[in-house]
């Protein structure tokens, strides 16, 4: 990677930190036009980061396409969740993010088909991890007395899909590192694990904020929710550098 490209990624990661910090400040005490502008700015930065990765690597593959489309859906979801805080807009945002995660899963499956054609959609290990993850997250939300209301069905579907995304990212990362199938396999695997893991953590904290009374006003959890989310997207976009299929 050339020095200008390294500088470009560094600037975008720093800019993401600055704009995320400002967003968290201006959304208090409640969402406003200023906080909406800042959130959309943060979302635009992770799309620019993915585009820079695409052009740096000359990677215009199916993987890069699906990741980029997933990020665009996320941009739209960010707008919907913040534009209005009503239940209907929240559900619309959840469905938009759901489309984004389907794109991420499609990207991972495309890679799996190329590098590991004999692997099933979910092997036994992945299935066990998936079931354990779903059960654990649901149990934790149950213990915090989560109240979903009309959002129960879309949130349940969404939770299952993001857990599939996490499991496929984890499985793919391990296969990369064990078989050394892509350039910088260990770094790429770690980037994928962190990206998917931080995204899952972000969504879990969002559920605590949205559906539980105990944590609905927690600024600490809000900070975790936002920081993990934006840098999850930055890392997923960065994975385009080395996964070219």
Secondary structure, DSSP 8 states (H G I E B T S, - for coil): --HHHHHHHHHHHHHHHHHHHHHHHHTSSS--HHHHHHHHHHHHHHHHHHHHHHHHHT--SHHHHHHHHHHHHHHHHHHHHHH--SHHHHHHHHHHHHHHHHHHHHHHHHHHHHH-TT--SS-HHHHHHHHHHHHHHHHHHHHTT---GGGHHHHHHHHHHHHHHHHHHHHHHHHHHHHT-STTHHHHHHHHHHHHHHHHHHHHHHHHHHH-TTTTT-HHHHHHHHHHHHHHHHHHHHGGGT---
